[in-house]
Every structure is written in C-alpha cells, then in structure tokens.
C-alpha cells in the first residue's frame, strides 16, 4: 500500500514539475522515486521555474503555432495566389495529434 502511495506522490511531483515549473517531468518523477516525494518537492520549489532562453537564442523564423514549417507556409501562400483550387477551404484539414497524456483522462 505504501508503495502505491509513494508512486502516486512521485507522479504528482513529476506533473507539478512539468506543468508549473517547466522542468523535465520524467526526471523529477524518477528523482522522487529514488529519494522521496517530499524531498523532491522541496528541491523543486527551491529550484524554481526554469529561466527562459535569451532572446538571441530563439530562432524566430522557425517558430509557428500551426505545426507547419515556415517553408510550407510560404509554398501554400504561393499556391493560393496562383491556383484558386488550392485555397485553404478546398484543402483537407489536418487534425492535430492528441497529447500523449490524453489517454489518462479517457480511461
């Protein structure tokens, strides 16, 4: 029984690390299993949030929020201008891939 509580608390530490502190959830989960969930959460709060990268380290040309590359967007805009059949309404919609944790909530 204590083993399952230990694993559940370690899982909670991993989820908190990943969602609230932008840290590696699996690494914090393993750390919580090895030392203790209580010590791991104390270390996590002591470490704090991961600092954002400096602005010059971000390649702004490669960031997009639709899941397509910059070159694919450019090709699509050229196709839209040259051929009316290639309008976004005529093209099939891409369905986003589900997040790997969605199966947990659908059980």
Backbone bond lengths (Angstrom), bond angles and torsions (degrees), N, CA, C in turn:
res aa  C-N    CA-C-N  psi(-1)  N-CA   C-N-CA  omega(-1)  CA-C   N-CA-C  phi
1 X - - - 1.456 - - 1.520 111.25 -
2 X 1.326 115.97 -43.24 1.464 119.95 -179.48 1.531 110.27 -65.27
3 X 1.335 115.50 -34.12 1.466 120.09 178.73 1.528 110.91 -60.26
4 X 1.332 117.58 -43.02 1.469 120.81 -179.01 1.530 111.19 -68.53
5 X 1.301 117.02 -37.35 1.470 120.36 176.71 1.528 109.78 -65.24
6 X 1.342 116.73 -41.59 1.465 122.40 178.47 1.540 110.15 -59.61
7 X 1.323 116.44 -46.26 1.470 121.19 -179.79 1.532 110.31 -65.95
8 X 1.331 117.46 -41.84 1.467 120.73 -179.91 1.523 110.98 -63.91
9 X 1.327 117.23 -42.13 1.465 120.14 178.26 1.526 111.03 -68.07
10 X 1.321 117.53 -36.90 1.466 120.75 176.29 1.522 110.58 -64.56
11 X 1.331 116.28 -39.46 1.464 120.53 176.41 1.528 110.30 -62.85
12 X 1.324 117.02 -41.25 1.470 120.88 178.31 1.522 110.90 -63.11
13 X 1.324 117.23 -40.08 1.469 120.58 177.19 1.521 109.97 -61.86
14 X 1.317 117.42 -43.34 1.460 121.04 178.22 1.517 112.41 -62.31
15 X 1.322 117.16 -41.76 1.463 120.68 179.46 1.533 111.03 -66.70
16 X 1.316 117.15 -41.57 1.470 120.47 178.22 1.527 109.96 -64.20
17 X 1.333 116.14 -41.78 1.465 119.86 179.72 1.519 111.42 -62.33
18 X 1.311 116.73 -41.54 1.456 120.17 -177.70 1.512 113.80 -74.20
19 X 1.325 116.83 -39.88 1.460 119.72 -173.91 1.518 113.95 -88.80
20 X 1.303 118.16 -42.96 1.471 119.69 -174.85 1.512 113.47 -92.76
21 X 1.339 116.92 -28.49 1.457 119.30 -173.16 1.521 113.74 -113.95
22 X 1.327 118.65 3.53 1.471 123.18 179.82 1.523 111.81 52.91
23 X 1.301 116.02 40.85 1.467 122.12 178.74 1.525 109.32 -109.29
24 X 1.319 116.10 172.27 1.458 122.21 179.84 1.531 108.86 -73.71
25 X 1.325 116.93 109.44 1.459 121.77 -175.19 1.526 112.26 -65.33
26 X 1.321 116.99 -39.89 1.465 119.76 -178.48 1.525 110.59 -67.97
27 X 1.318 116.61 -40.04 1.461 120.10 178.35 1.520 112.42 -62.94
28 X 1.324 116.25 -42.55 1.468 119.55 178.95 1.525 111.13 -70.75
29 X 1.329 117.65 -31.89 1.459 120.91 175.03 1.520 110.46 -62.82
30 X 1.337 116.15 -47.22 1.468 120.49 179.76 1.527 110.25 -64.24
31 X 1.323 117.01 -41.77 1.467 120.08 177.93 1.523 110.65 -61.18
32 X 1.323 117.27 -41.98 1.462 120.67 179.77 1.526 111.34 -65.44
33 X 1.323 117.76 -34.97 1.469 120.10 176.66 1.526 110.26 -67.73
34 X 1.335 116.52 -41.58 1.458 120.02 -174.99 1.527 113.12 -72.54
35 X 1.331 117.57 -44.94 1.472 118.05 -175.91 1.522 111.54 -97.77
36 X 1.302 116.64 -62.01 1.461 122.13 178.30 1.519 106.73 170.91
37 X 1.324 117.76 141.52 1.465 118.84 177.88 1.532 112.42 -61.72
38 X 1.321 116.99 -35.77 1.464 119.95 179.19 1.528 111.30 -64.79
39 X 1.331 117.23 -46.74 1.468 119.80 178.22 1.527 111.26 -66.10
40 X 1.322 116.93 -37.93 1.461 119.91 -179.50 1.526 110.98 -64.72
41 X 1.333 118.14 -40.26 1.468 119.52 179.80 1.527 110.36 -69.60
42 X 1.324 117.23 -33.57 1.471 120.03 175.90 1.532 109.58 -65.08
43 X 1.339 116.78 -45.76 1.466 120.39 177.87 1.524 111.47 -62.83
44 X 1.330 116.57 -37.39 1.462 120.90 179.85 1.522 110.89 -64.07
45 X 1.329 117.35 -46.76 1.458 119.61 178.67 1.528 111.07 -66.94
46 X 1.335 117.86 -31.59 1.463 120.29 176.70 1.531 110.98 -69.77
47 X 1.336 117.02 -36.15 1.467 120.62 -179.93 1.527 111.00 -71.96
48 X 1.324 117.65 -35.27 1.459 121.09 178.45 1.520 112.24 76.08
49 X 1.326 113.96 -169.20 1.466 120.30 179.93 1.513 110.64 -70.52
50 X 1.327 115.80 151.76 1.459 120.82 175.07 1.520 107.72 -73.54
51 X 1.340 118.80 129.97 1.463 119.72 -179.76 1.527 110.57 -66.95
52 X 1.331 116.88 144.62 1.469 119.00 179.20 1.529 110.39 -69.86
53 X 1.326 116.49 154.84 1.465 118.51 178.36 1.526 110.26 -68.53
54 X 1.330 117.32 153.75 1.463 118.86 177.03 1.522 110.46 -63.49
55 X 1.342 117.75 150.16 1.474 119.97 -175.64 1.522 114.13 -57.45
56 X 1.324 117.97 -32.11 1.465 119.01 -178.63 1.531 111.48 -72.99
57 X 1.329 118.71 -15.71 1.460 121.06 179.09 1.526 112.11 -83.73
58 X 1.305 118.55 -11.41 1.458 122.30 -178.98 1.524 109.31 -91.88
59 X 1.316 116.44 125.78 1.464 121.55 176.79 1.525 107.40 -88.29
60 X 1.308 116.57 95.49 1.460 121.85 -173.63 1.517 112.95 -67.57
61 X 1.336 118.04 -19.20 1.463 119.72 179.75 1.520 111.53 -74.19
62 X 1.336 118.77 -21.35 1.446 121.39 -176.87 1.521 112.91 -98.17
63 X 1.325 117.90 -6.39 1.465 120.24 -179.45 1.512 109.41 -84.15
64 X 1.305 115.30 127.16 1.455 121.41 171.60 1.515 106.92 -148.22
65 X 1.284 115.92 156.50 1.456 119.76 -174.03 1.520 112.11 -105.91
66 X 1.321 117.39 -1.34 1.463 119.23 -178.15 1.519 112.44 -96.47
67 X 1.310 119.30 -6.89 1.450 121.83 -179.09 1.513 113.73 91.35
68 X 1.327 117.93 0.13 1.459 121.03 179.15 1.528 109.29 -101.51
69 X 1.319 115.81 158.13 1.460 119.45 176.15 1.521 109.52 -81.81
70 X 1.313 114.94 164.20 1.456 120.55 179.85 1.532 110.34 -61.24
71 X 1.341 116.60 -40.70 1.465 120.40 -179.34 1.529 110.92 -65.59
72 X 1.322 117.61 -36.85 1.465 120.05 179.33 1.522 110.72 -66.88
73 X 1.320 117.48 -38.50 1.462 120.05 177.20 1.530 110.45 -64.87
74 X 1.326 115.97 -40.11 1.465 120.02 179.55 1.525 110.56 -63.82
75 X 1.350 116.68 -45.87 1.465 120.51 178.29 1.523 110.63 -60.24
76 X 1.323 116.31 -41.34 1.460 119.50 -179.32 1.523 110.86 -65.15
77 X 1.329 117.94 -39.48 1.470 119.38 179.80 1.525 110.37 -67.19
78 X 1.331 118.30 -34.63 1.466 120.95 176.96 1.527 109.77 -67.75
79 X 1.344 116.86 -43.02 1.462 120.06 177.93 1.524 111.05 -61.75
80 X 1.316 117.63 -40.22 1.460 120.99 -179.81 1.523 111.33 -63.27
81 X 1.323 116.79 -34.43 1.461 119.96 -178.31 1.519 111.91 -77.63
82 X 1.334 117.13 -30.72 1.459 119.67 -173.50 1.522 114.17 -95.57
83 X 1.318 118.57 -26.33 1.457 120.34 -174.75 1.531 109.10 -136.34
84 X 1.320 117.66 117.90 1.469 119.36 -178.05 1.527 113.64 -67.25
85 X 1.358 118.21 -18.10 1.467 119.39 177.94 1.520 112.10 -72.16
86 X 1.312 117.07 -18.72 1.461 121.03 -177.06 1.529 112.28 -95.79
87 X 1.277 117.05 31.29 1.463 119.12 176.90 1.524 108.95 -73.67
88 X 1.324 118.57 155.06 1.464 120.09 -179.01 1.523 113.12 -58.26
89 X 1.332 118.24 -29.71 1.459 119.76 179.67 1.532 111.10 -69.49
90 X 1.344 117.23 -30.41 1.466 120.32 -178.03 1.524 111.82 -83.17
91 X 1.315 117.99 -21.72 1.456 120.69 -178.23 1.523 110.09 -81.29
92 X 1.335 117.58 147.00 1.465 119.27 177.97 1.530 111.01 -67.23
93 X 1.309 115.86 144.63 1.468 121.17 179.86 1.525 109.26 -79.05
94 X 1.342 115.67 140.08 1.452 120.76 175.17 1.524 107.81 -89.14
95 X 1.313 116.24 126.50 1.456 118.63 177.21 1.526 108.31 -86.15
96 X 1.334 117.27 136.08 1.461 118.59 -179.36 1.521 110.90 -70.29
97 X 1.329 115.30 148.76 1.455 120.05 177.49 1.529 108.24 -72.38
98 X 1.324 117.48 139.86 1.460 118.55 178.83 1.522 110.50 -70.09
99 X 1.301 115.53 149.79 1.455 120.87 177.57 1.517 108.45 -66.18
100 X 1.333 117.11 149.91 1.456 120.29 -174.32 1.522 112.70 -66.07
101 X 1.338 119.67 -15.77 1.456 120.16 -179.27 1.529 112.62 -95.15
102 X 1.331 118.94 -0.59 1.451 119.36 -177.14 1.516 112.77 -65.55
103 X 1.320 118.22 -25.78 1.457 119.41 179.27 1.518 110.75 -66.78
104 X 1.342 118.28 -24.90 1.459 120.39 178.30 1.524 111.20 -64.22
105 X 1.325 116.14 -39.72 1.446 119.92 -174.86 1.521 112.14 -84.12
106 X 1.342 117.74 -16.04 1.455 120.92 -179.00 1.516 113.03 -92.93
107 X 1.313 117.48 -0.43 1.468 120.52 -178.01 1.495 110.96 -75.18
